[in-house]
Amino acid sequence: MGGNRWRGKLGPAVSIAPGARVDKFEVFFDLVFVFSFFIITRATAIKISGASLFDAMLVLAVLWWVWVVHSVVATRIRLGEGFVPALMVVAMAALFCFSLSLPQAFGQPTSMAAGPMVVAISYVVIRATHLLLYWHVAQERPGERRLLLRYSPELMMSTALLLAAALIPQQIDDPGRAAIVRDGLWVTVILLQYGVGLVAGAWGWMLASAEHWTERYDLILIIALGESIISVGVGSNLLGQPPTWAAVAAAVLGIVFTAALWWAHFDVIGPAARIALHAAQGRPRVAMALHAYAYLYLPMIAGIILFALGAESIMHDIAEPSVPITEPAPGHSVPLLFGGVICYLAASMLFQLRTLHTLSWSRLGTVLVLAAAIPLATHLPGLVALTLLTAICVGMVALEVVVMADARRALREAVFAEKTTHEAHEVAFRARWHEKPSDEPPT
């Protein structure tokens, strides 16, 4: 009864319409994911090693699955309407606790399990909130509720595995064996989550608004790119040192090559993929949304985190007065920087292939050039290595602008025509606010 009262006061849940767009509350919720990406980067930057990078990718994969489930719920219900925002604040608080506990989740495995336990419990709260919301909105479709029950074992099993990863390692005396057991349990969680998604495929799921789906994923990718800039600026100690010409140059280069990576996706590929998803219907639309966005955006964001770690390490030495400007870049920074960009571009090419069924040879060539440049860049000063990377990325963008000029122009015209038509409808709708009632005497 109490639940019905507060739902009545706040308003009912509202289903997603075919033309729905992302609302402001969804962007507000995404801020917690920004913090999560930041925490992963900061925790890994403390001591970069193969093990810490592996753990960071495990955490990112589990966190991303939470995002995928969240985006699926958002395809059925407007998160900013009715009583839903009040319930989503609970999920936000749980996600915030999940993020705060991530550094302890992969700490000393034989120590206290407080951090891993908070991770597991927070995960349960987030997933349970999503499950309750979807269960509520699916009440008018009994078949959809039955389908939801088929997915519930994944939630229970992944939760049990995360709890086991928190409790079992501390019972093992050997830290090495304890770490292997913990990582093995996390890998099992990831295989379970993504395996269920692949096996289930597009069966029984609807995607009412392709616009909402693509916009939501594009925004989280932009957020990840913005987080990389924040991580580099804060972690590299650029704020803690007086500005020098080298530090200013490195900061500018960091912005330029990040902007080039933004351009590589959002100038042509992103808008064209959005149109392709709009054109698809039924199961092909759902399959494209799952494979291209839910799965292939993960390695793109992983690449962003990796190149942010590399750029941070290089810029830290550039900003440090005691480090000569001619000093070669730190050993791990160049592979992370170049490797992260390679990961981002490779995932972007797979995204293009899945959505548009095309492949850009300019990007394939860029990936090969970046891979070949790593041995050279490891012996170069940090500022020179950063300049080389920026030149390659900007060169790729410039080449595509020239080579794809006609296709790009046609796409931009179509996108602009769609945008102006939508804006004209909005203007016509709002014009009614200024219309005078028919019975009002003329002035």
Secondary structure, DSSP 8 states (H G I E B T S, - for coil): -HHHHHHHHH----B--TT----HHHHHHHHHHHHHHHHHHHHHHHS--HHHHHHHHHHHHHHHHHHHHHHHHHTTB-TTSTTHHHHHHHHHHHHHHHHHHHHHHTS-TTS--HHHHHHHHHHHHHHHHHHHHHHHHGGG-HHHHHHHHHHHHHHHHHHHHHHHHHHSGGG-S-HHHHHHHHHHHHHHHHHHHHHHHHHHTTTT---S-HHHHHHHHHHHHHHHHHHHHHHHHHHTTSTTS---HHHHHHHHHHHHHHHHHHHHHHTTHHHHHHHHHHH--HHHHHHHIIIIIIITHHHHHHHHHHHHHHHHHHHHHHH-TTS-TTSB--TTHHHHHHHHHHHHHHHHHHHHHHHHS---HHHHHHHHHHHHHHHHHTTSBHHHHHHHHHHHHHHHHHHHHHHTHHHHHHHHHHHHHHHHHHHHHHHHHHGGGG---TTS---
